[in-house]
């Protein structure tokens, strides 16, 4: 029997049991913790200290580990008190030979406060996951509900602009064009919201294959040619005319390039230049979208890829097109889904350069 006062009054429980599970000794600290007497536990099976789940854990993990390794470190389990309550503890144990037989000496540290803290963390995580799911569902529903009336408005504005419903005066044509532009801007916002909702819920799929980068850039250039011309800018894509290839989803890469090039147009004053360059070192392929625009401050550069972050473009002469601040966040998420990354460098007043880094096609 343990007679050392230091062991009996130690601020941790101590129990010794044989390989067959018979309890040999137990200190007073553990007896007080469990509300038991020495006679209740000594010569009893160690299972008496454990709840049903702990007994299974003892037979399938704890005892086999002691026999194989001779020790266990920081095992989390519960002990059963005399009145049937569970007390979480952290157990360290060692198996050694003493008095001609193998015994298992275990120290048990009470963990009630940590257990409650971990429960709080799990509850906080559950609430956060529910909140994210609700947010994604709300964004998706809202975006779908907005898309239908916008499509109707844009379709009827197109009919008016084409003169199908009658000839328009110059003032009327200008007003109809304003409606069409506003609809396009709103549809872009709605599509960004839908993409973001899909990203949040993990429903965005990528179909990666070999993509010739010059072809992707050429398609993006065709789609933005009018916008670049109206903004009074020069677009130089001669740096992407080689046979550089990447492993990517062509539609998702197109989406990334259009977003980066549209941003370059938005934040570059008239008379500026947008330059595209494509390179590969055999392992990675990089596409640079650089502009001579207003640039980004170091503080803003740290947060531009976060959702719902918007930067002011008052110095740019292109039409003010306010989005919801999701474009760059979506670009980075799409690139990462394809095994790549999007990064940015900028100097205020001198312009910005965004780089799409993707696996190179062998």
C-alpha positions in Angstrom: 0.0 0.0 0.0 1.2 3.5 -0.7 2.4 5.1 2.5 4.4 8.0 1.2 2.6 11.1 2.3 4.0 13.0 -0.7 2.4 10.5 -3.1 -0.9 10.5 -1.3 -1.2 14.3 -1.2 0.2 14.9 -4.7 -2.0 17.2 -6.9 -2.6 14.3 -9.3 -4.1 10.8 -9.2 -1.9 7.8 -9.1 -3.0 4.2 -9.7 -1.0 0.9 -10.2 -2.5 -2.2 -11.8 -1.3 -5.5 -13.0 -1.4 -6.7 -16.6 -4.6 -8.6 -15.8 -6.2 -5.3 -14.8 -6.1 -5.9 -11.0 -5.7 -2.6 -9.1 -2.7 -2.9 -6.7 -2.4 0.6 -5.3 -4.1 4.0 -5.6 -3.3 7.3 -3.9 -5.6 9.4 -1.8 -5.8 12.2 -4.4 -7.4 9.8 -6.9 -9.7 8.3 -4.2 -10.9 11.8 -3.3 -11.4 12.7 -6.9 -13.6 9.6 -7.5 -15.3 9.7 -4.1 -14.2 6.1 -3.3 -12.4 4.4 -0.5 -9.3 2.3 -0.9 -11.3 -0.9 -0.3 -13.6 0.1 -3.1 -10.8 -0.1 -5.7 -7.8 -2.1 -4.5 -8.0 -5.7 -5.7 -10.8 -4.7 -8.1 -10.4 -4.7 -11.9 -9.3 -1.4 -13.4 -12.6 -1.4 -15.4 -14.4 -0.3 -12.2 -12.8 3.1 -12.6 -13.9 3.4 -16.2 -17.2 4.2 -18.0 -18.4 1.7 -20.7 -16.6 3.6 -23.5 -13.4 3.8 -21.4 -13.5 0.0 -20.8 -13.4 -0.6 -24.6 -10.6 1.9 -24.9 -8.7 0.2 -22.2 -8.8 -3.3 -23.9 -8.3 -2.1 -27.5 -5.7 0.7 -27.0 -4.4 1.5 -23.6 -3.3 -1.9 -22.3 -2.0 -3.1 -25.7 0.1 0.1 -26.0 1.5 -0.4 -22.5 2.5 -4.0 -23.3 4.1 -3.1 -26.7 5.8 0.2 -25.9 6.0 0.1 -22.2 4.6 3.5 -21.8 1.8 5.9 -22.9 1.9 9.7 -23.0 -1.0 12.1 -22.6 -3.9 9.8 -23.1 -7.2 11.5 -22.8 -10.0 9.5 -21.1 -12.7 9.7 -18.5 -12.8 8.0 -15.1 -16.1 7.0 -13.4 -16.8 8.4 -9.9 -18.5 6.4 -7.2 -21.8 8.2 -7.9 -21.6 7.5 -11.7 -20.3 10.8 -12.9 -17.5 11.0 -15.5 -14.3 13.0 -14.8 -12.0 13.8 -17.8 -8.3 13.2 -17.1 -5.0 13.2 -18.9 -3.2 9.9 -18.3 0.5 9.1 -18.5 1.6 5.5 -17.7 4.6 3.3 -17.7 4.9 -0.5 -17.5 7.8 -1.9 -15.5 8.7 -5.1 -13.6 8.6 -4.9 -9.8 8.7 -7.6 -7.2 8.8 -10.3 -9.8 5.7 -9.1 -11.8 4.8 -6.5 -14.3 2.9 -3.5 -13.0 1.5 -0.4 -14.8 2.0 2.9 -12.9 -0.3 5.6 -14.2 -0.6 9.3 -13.3 -4.0 11.0 -13.9 -4.3 14.8 -14.2 -7.8 16.2 -13.8 -9.0 18.1 -16.9 -12.4 19.5 -16.1 -11.7 23.1 -17.1 -9.9 22.1 -20.3 -12.7 19.7 -21.1 -15.2 22.6 -20.8 -13.0 24.8 -22.8 -12.7 22.2 -25.6 -16.5 21.8 -25.5 -16.8 25.6 -26.0 -14.4 25.5 -28.9 -16.4 22.7 -30.5 -19.7 24.6 -30.0 -18.1 27.7 -31.5 -16.9 25.8 -34.5 -20.4 24.2 -35.0 -22.0 27.7 -34.8 -19.4 29.1 -37.3 -20.1 26.2 -39.7 -23.8 26.7 -39.4 -23.3 30.5 -40.0 -21.2 29.9 -43.1 -23.7 27.4 -44.5 -26.6 29.9 -43.9 -24.6 32.7 -45.5 -23.8 30.6 -48.6 -27.4 29.6 -48.9 -28.6 33.2 -48.5 -26.1 34.5 -51.1 -27.1 31.7 -53.6 -30.9 32.3 -53.1 -30.5 36.1 -53.3 -28.4 35.9 -56.4 -30.8 33.6 -58.2 -33.7 35.9 -57.2 -31.9 38.9 -58.6 -30.9 37.3 -61.9 -34.4 36.8 -63.3 -35.6 40.4 -63.2 -32.2 41.7 -64.4 -32.4 39.3 -67.4 -35.8 40.7 -68.2 -34.7 44.3 -67.9 -31.6 43.7 -70.0 -33.6 41.8 -72.7 -36.2 44.5 -73.1 -33.4 47.2 -73.2 -31.8 45.3 -76.0 -35.0 45.3 -78.0 -35.3 49.0 -77.5 -31.6 49.7 -78.4 -32.0 47.6 -81.7 -35.0 49.6 -82.7 -37.3 46.6 -82.8 -39.9 48.4 -80.8 -39.5 51.7 -82.8 -36.9 54.3 -83.5 -35.4 56.0 -80.5 -34.3 59.6 -80.3 -30.7 60.3 -79.3 -31.7 61.0 -75.7 -33.8 57.9 -75.5 -31.0 55.7 -77.0 -28.6 57.2 -74.4 -30.9 56.3 -71.6 -31.5 52.8 -72.9 -27.7 52.3 -73.1 -27.4 53.4 -69.5 -29.9 50.8 -68.5 -28.0 48.1 -70.4 -24.7 49.1 -68.8 -26.3 49.1 -65.3 -27.8 45.7 -66.0 -24.4 44.3 -67.1 -22.7 45.7 -64.0 -25.4 44.2 -61.7 -25.2 40.8 -63.5 -21.5 40.8 -62.9 -22.1 41.4 -59.2 -24.7 38.6 -59.1 -22.4 36.2 -60.8 -19.6 37.0 -58.4 -22.0 36.3 -55.5 -23.0 33.0 -57.0 -19.4 32.0 -57.5 -18.5 33.0 -54.0 -21.4 31.0 -52.6 -20.3 28.0 -54.6 -16.7 28.4 -53.3 -17.9 28.7 -49.7 -20.0 25.5 -50.0 -17.2 23.6 -51.9 -19.4 23.1 -55.0 -17.0 24.6 -57.5 -15.4 21.9 -59.7 -12.4 22.3 -62.0 -11.7 20.2 -65.0 -7.9 20.6 -65.5 -6.3 19.9 -68.8 -3.6 21.3 -71.1 -4.3 24.9 -72.0 -2.3 26.9 -74.5 -2.0 30.2 -72.6 -1.7 32.4 -75.7 -5.1 31.1 -76.8 -6.7 31.9 -73.5 -5.2 35.4 -73.5 -6.5 36.0 -77.1 -10.0 35.0 -76.1 -9.9 37.4 -73.2 -8.5 40.2 -75.4 -11.4 39.7 -77.9 -14.0 40.0 -75.1 -12.4 43.2 -73.6 -11.4 44.9 -76.8 -14.3 47.4 -76.8 -13.9 48.1 -73.1 -10.2 48.8 -73.5 -10.8 51.1 -76.5 -13.6 53.1 -74.7 -11.3 53.6 -71.7 -8.6 55.1 -74.0 -6.0 52.4 -73.1 -3.4 50.3 -74.9 -3.5 46.5 -74.5 -0.2 44.7 -75.3 -0.4 40.9 -75.4 2.7 40.3 -77.6 4.4 38.8 -74.5 1.9 35.9 -74.7 2.3 34.8 -78.3 4.5 31.7 -77.7 3.5 28.1 -77.1 3.5 28.4 -73.3 1.1 25.9 -71.8 -0.4 25.2 -68.4 -2.5 22.6 -66.6 -5.7 24.4 -65.9 -9.5 24.5 -66.4 -9.8 26.6 -69.6 -13.1 28.2 -68.4 -11.8 29.0 -65.0 -8.6 30.4 -66.4 -10.6 32.6 -68.7 -12.6 33.8 -65.7 -9.4 34.7 -63.8 -7.9 36.5 -66.8 -11.1 38.5 -67.5 -11.3 39.6 -63.9 -7.7 40.7 -63.7 -7.8 42.5 -67.1 -11.1 44.2 -66.2 -9.6 45.4 -62.9 -6.6 46.8 -64.9 -8.9 48.7 -67.2 -10.9 50.0 -64.2 -7.9 51.3 -62.3 -5.8 52.7 -65.2 -6.4 56.3 -66.4 -6.9 57.1 -70.1 -3.6 57.0 -72.0 -2.3 54.2 -69.9 -1.2 50.7 -70.9 -1.9 47.1 -69.9 0.8 44.5 -70.7 0.4 40.7 -70.7 3.4 38.4 -70.4 3.5 34.6 -70.2 6.6 32.6 -69.1 7.3 29.0 -68.1 10.3 27.3 -66.4 9.1 23.8 -67.2 7.6 23.4 -63.7 5.4 26.4 -63.4 3.7 28.7 -65.9 3.2 32.4 -65.0 0.8 34.9 -66.6 1.5 38.6 -65.7 -1.2 41.2 -66.0 0.5 44.6 -65.5 -0.9 48.1 -65.8 0.3 51.7 -65.5 -2.6 52.6 -63.3 -3.1 54.3 -59.9 -1.4 51.5 -58.0 -2.3 50.0 -54.6 -1.0 51.0 -51.2 1.0 48.5 -49.1 -1.8 48.4 -46.6 -4.4 47.6 -49.3 -2.2 45.1 -50.9 -2.4 42.9 -47.8 -6.2 42.7 -48.0 -7.2 42.9 -51.7 -7.7 39.1 -51.9 -10.1 39.1 -48.9 -13.9 38.8 -49.7 -15.9 42.0 -49.9 -12.9 44.3 -50.0 -13.3 47.3 -52.4 -10.6 49.8 -53.4 -11.4 53.4 -54.5 -10.7 54.1 -58.2 -11.4 57.9 -58.2 -8.1 58.6 -60.0 -8.8 56.3 -62.9 -10.6 57.8 -65.8 -12.6 54.7 -66.8 -16.2 54.5 -65.9 -16.8 53.8 -62.1 -17.9 50.3 -61.9 -18.6 49.3 -58.3 -18.6 45.6 -57.6 -19.1 43.7 -54.4 -15.4 43.1 -53.8 -15.3 39.4 -54.6 -13.5 39.3 -57.9 -9.9 38.9 -56.6 -11.0 36.5 -53.8 -12.7 34.3 -56.4 -9.6 34.5 -58.7 -7.3 33.3 -55.9 -9.7 30.5 -54.9 -10.0 29.3 -58.5 -6.3 29.4 -59.0 -5.7 27.4 -55.8 -8.3 24.8 -56.9 -6.1 24.3 -60.0 -2.9 23.9 -58.0 -1.9 27.5 -58.5 -1.8 30.9 -56.9 -2.5 34.6 -57.7 -0.2 37.2 -56.3 0.1 41.0 -56.7 2.8 43.7 -56.6 2.2 47.4 -56.9 3.7 50.9 -56.6 1.3 53.7 -55.8 1.2 56.0 -58.9 3.1 53.6 -61.1 0.8 50.7 -61.5 0.2 47.1 -60.4 1.2 43.6 -61.6 -0.9 40.5 -60.9 0.7 37.1 -61.5 -1.3 33.9 -62.1 1.0 30.9 -61.2 -0.1 27.5 -62.5 1.4 24.0 -63.0 3.2 23.9 -66.4 2.2 21.4 -69.0 5.0 18.9 -69.7 
